[in-house]
Amino acid sequence: MSNTITPNDLFPDKGRLLLTGSGKEFIERIGIEATKQAILNVMMGENLRTQTEPLSQQRVAVLSGAIISLFTNGFLKVENFSDELSNMAVQQIKTTKTKDKGSLWIANWLVGLTGKSIQNVLRSNPESVDQYLKDFEQMIEETATKCKEEFGELTMTLGFVEDGSGKRIQIGWKDIARLTTAISSQTLTIRGSEKSMYGKLFEKLILGSYLTILGFERVNQNTNTKTSKVFWLSDSADSRESDATLLNKPNELARFDIGFIGKGNPEISKDKLSRYAREFEVAGKKSTSVTFIIVDRLPEKSKKTEEAAKLIGAEIVQMSMQYWVRELAQKLGERLGIKHELQLMEDEKISEYLRIRLATIPVQDFLSGLSVEELEEEPEVVEDDEVEVT
């Protein structure tokens, strides 16, 4: 039986949704209400990274549970599972296509690797695998011996895995060493990939939610026949992709580019601005557009960025400002004549108003068609800095 079972077979499907599911499934798995709370907090001027940290912690915890489930299934279904595990993982790595990141990650974790580890430790050289595995197995043996010496046998046995029929498998320090190594590698991988992923997810979640609150309907650009009060996400126009496009009236558009960018990247906002043109085609007709750049915050010396915005008639809004949603609504009113109650709303009423409106919006639908795998960058160990670039 052990010859036909792979780590993929042992890993629970619901856990896999956090690796390879659609963006919509990912948010549903993490929790829609938690996601809406994060959206609200960002709309009220709080830092995105602060809001996504609880989501990151939950994802790491759930995936740790999935790895424990993999080990439990393995002990019950695979003969000599602990001794066979490394070979099973390497076989899965060798037979998995590069694009199947979820399967590669699962196998990597079981032998203490992340994507970056394969590059840095093995230097992407298949001939290095055998030596690495020899060193890995030695590390597992030494760790188990050390734990036994330091912490004892724990009444002769560390624990048991038991299935519904009463089948019981004894596990010891060696098994725990493998398990904790896998969980540690998983944590490094997820932590390293989430910076990019959450930035890309929340670009759509924030813009989709905000434009819906303003009374605009999300449409598919390729099939849309409406000429006013609609928007679409991730539109490609000319040589530049905007994060959202709003069609207020026939041939009257606004384009939005949102970036969760820290003050440590002073040139990013300027670079975004330089890639926009004031006119582009919609349905074969030239349309005038206004560009809105939404950033976390501008650097202290932001004169060049402001000059670049002025040259193309663009507007810049900083999400670090507590009531930036009102400021953006006001700018939309000034530039496009859009009227909305947010524009004159008092400070103390804005948060509750947004909360009530968000409660009715199926925010997960803004992520339809997005894959978690597509959103993840190559994993790396993340330093705890303040700069975020999308």
N, C-alpha and C positions, 0 to 999 in steps of 0.2 A: 504493500500500500504506500509506503514512504517514497517509492520510486516515482509515483505518479502525482503526488501531492506537492504543490508549490507554495511558497509564502503568500502568493496572491490568493490561493484557495483558502488559506487560514485567516486572512485579514478580513474583518467584517465589512460588508458592503456599505453600511451606513457611515462607517468611519472613512471609507474611500471617497464619499461625497465631499469631504473636507480637503481632498487632494485633487480630484479630477472631475468633480461635478460641475454643473453650470453655475454661473454667478448667482442665479436665482436660487438654486438648490443650496448653495453655500450659505447665503443669508438666512434662508429658512432653517437650516441646520444650526447655525450659530444662534439665531433668535431674532425674529422680526422686531419685537418690541425693544430689545436692546439696541438694535440697529437704528430704529427711529429715535431713541434717546440720544444716540451719538450724533445723528443728523441735527437734531434740535440744538444740542450743545454747540456744534460747529456754527450753526446759524446764529447763535448768541455770542459768537466771538471767541469760543474756546478752541484750543489747539487740537487738531485732528489726532495727533499721536496720543495725546492724553485720553481721547475718547475711544480710540481703538485698542488701547492696552487691555481693558477687560475682555474684549473680543479675542485678542491674541492669547490671553491667559486661558480662556475657555477652550479655544481651539487646541492649544498645546495639551490641556488636561484631557480633552475628549480623545485626541489621537494617542495619548499615553494609554488611555483605557483600551483603545483599539489594539495597541501592541500587546498589552496584557492578555487580551482576548486571543490574539494570534498565538501567543505562547501557550495559553491554556488549551486551545484546540490542537496545537502541535503535540503537546505532551500526551494527549488522549488519542490522537489519530496516527502519529508517526512513531514507528519503532526507533528507539535510541535517538529521539528528537534532538536532545542537546548536542550530541556528537555529530548529527547529520546536518544541523542548522546552517553552518557556514557553507558547506557544499551546496545546499539547497539555494542559499542566497546568491552565491557566485554563478550557479547555473542560470538563475533568473536574470541576473545582470547580463550574462552572455547572450541570452536568447531574446531579450527585450529590445524593441526598437527605441531609438533615442527619443522620439517624440512622446513615448509613453512614460512621462516623468513620474507618475504615481507609482508604477510598478518598479521603476528604478530606485526611487526613494525608499520604498519599503524594503527592498533587498539590500540597499546600501546600509540602512540603519542596523540591520541584523549583524553586520560585520563592522560596526562602528564607523561608518563612512557617511559623508555628505557629498554633494556634487563637487564642492570645492576640494574636499579631501581627495577625491579621485584624481583631480588635476594636480594637487600639491603633494600628496603623499605618494601616490602611484605614478604621478607625472603622465597620466593617460597611457601608460605602457602596460599592455597585457602581461608581459613577462615579469612584471613586478608583483603581480597578484599573488603568486605562490609564496614568495618571501613575506609579503604582507600578512597573508593568512597564517603562516607559521609563527610570525611574531604576535599576531592577534591571539591565537590559541594559547601561546605561552603566557600572554598577559592575563587571559581569563583564568588559567590554572594558578598563576601566582596570586591573583586577586582573591580567588576562592580560598587558597591556603592562608593568606593574610587575614581574611575575614574570620576564618575558623579559629586562628590563633588569637586574634584580638577580641572576638565577640563570642566564641564558643560554639558548641553544636546546637544550642537552644533546645535542650532536652532531647538530644540525639537526632532530631530531624527539624528542618526549618519549616516544613509545611507540606501540604498535599493539594493535588488537583483531583477533583472528583466529578464525574458526570452523573446524569440522572439515573443510570442503571446501577450506580454504586462502584463503577470502575475507579480505582484510586491510583494516582501516580505520585511518588515521592519526589520532591524537588529539594535541592540543596544550594549551597553558596555558589557553586559553579553556574547553576541555572540563573540565580539571581544576578550574578555578574553579567551574564549575557543580556538579561532583561534590562537592567539599569543602563548598560552601555547603549542598547538600542534606543531607549527613551531619551538618553542624553543626546544622541545623534539626531533624533527626530526634533528635539527642542532647538538645536542649533540650526537645522535646516529651515524649520518653520519661522523662527525668529529672523533668519537672514532673508527670507523671501517676502515677508509680509509688508515691509516698508513700501515696496513698489505696488504690491497687490492692493492694499487698502487705499493707497492714493488713487489708483485707477478705478477701483470700485466706487469710492466716494465722489469722484468727479461726476459720475452719472447720478449717484444717489442725491447729491446736493443740488445739482442743476435741475434734474428731473423733478425733484420735490418742490424746489423754489418756483420754477416756471408754472408748475401745476397750481401752486398756491396763488400765483398771480392771475389765474383764470385761463391759462393757455392749455390746449389739448395736445398730448403727445401723439405724433403720427409717424408713419413710415414714409420717409422722404420719397422713396421710389414709387410708391402707390398713392400718395396723397393727392387729392383733387381740391382740397380746401385752400382758400386764398387769404385767410386771415385767422388770427387767434390760435395758431398752432405752433408747435416746435418739434424738432427732431434732435436726436443725440448723435454725436460723432459723425458729423457731416464732412465729406471731402469736397472741397471747392478750390479751384485753381490748383496751386501746388502746396496748399496748406490745409491741414485737417483741424477744424475747430471742434471743441467739445460739445457744443450745442448751437443750434441755429433757431432763431425765433422769427416767424413770419407774422408780423403784426397786421399789415394790410398788403394788398397786392403790390409787389415789388418794393416793399419796405421791410427790411430785415435787420436783425441784430445778431451778431455772432459773439459767442462766449468762449473764453479760454480760461480754465480754472487750474490753478497749480498750488499745491500745498508746499510752498517754498519758504525756506527760512531766510533770515537776514544775512546769513553767511554766503548767499549766492546773489550778489548784487547785479550780475549781468543777465540773469535768467529772464527777468521781466522784460528787459530791453530786447533780448533776443526774440521773445515771443512776439513783441510788437513789430519787429522788423519784418516778420514773415506774413503780414497781412496786407491785403489790398482793399481799397474802399469799394470796389465794384466786382461783382462776379455774376455768373449766369444761374438763373433758376428757371426751369422749364423753358430754356432757350431764350430767355429775355434777360437783358442786363438789369440788375437790381442794385440799388444803393444800400449799403449796409453800414452799421455802426458797430465798432468792436468794443467789447467790454472784457478787460483783463481782470480776473479775480485772483488775488494772491494772498498768501498768509500775511505777509507784511513786506513793506518796502525797506530797503536799507536806509541808514541815516543820510547818506549822501546819494539821494535819488534823483538829482537834477537831470542826468542824462536819460534816465528812464522816463521822466515826465516830459522831457523835450521830444523823445521818440513818440510818445503817445499823442502829443499835440500835433505832430507832423501828419499823422494819419487820422486825426480827429477821434482818437480812441479815448475811452474812459478807464481809469484804474480804480479798483475798490479793494480795500484791505480787510480780510476776514478777521484779523486780530482786533478790529474795532467792534465793540460790543453790539452796535446796532447797524452793522453793515448791510443787513437785508433791507432796512428802510432806506439807507443811502442809495443802494442800487435801484430800488424802486423809484426813488426820486430822480435819479439820472435817466432811467428809462422814460419817465414822464417828461423830462426836459428835452430829451433827444427824439423821442418817438411819439410823444403825446399820450402815452399810456397812463390811465388813471387807476389808482387802487387805494384801498383804505390804509394800507401799510404806510403810504407816503406821509400821512399826517398823524399816525398813531403815536400815542404817548409811550414813553419808555417802559413804564411798569406793565403795560398791557401786551407788549409784543410777544413775550415768552409764552404766555398762556394761549394767545391767539395762534401761534405757530404750532403749539402742542395739539390743539383741537383740530387744526387743519391736517396735520400729519397723520392723525389717528384714522382718517378716512382714505388715505392714499396707499395703494398697494405698491410700496416702494420697491419690492423685489422685482416687479415687472420691468423696471428700468434696466435690469441686468439681463433680460432675456437675450439669448444668443451669445453671451459671454461665457468663456470657459475659464475655470480657475487655473488650469494649466497655462493658458495663454497669458494670464495676468501675472504669473509668478516669474520673477527674474531668477537667474542662477543664484542659488543660496550662498550666503556668506555670513560670517559672524558679524553682527551689527554692533557698532560702538554706540554708546548712549549719548548721541549728540542731538543738537536741536535742528539740524538742517534736513529738510525733506525735499526731494526733487522728483517730479513726476514726468 
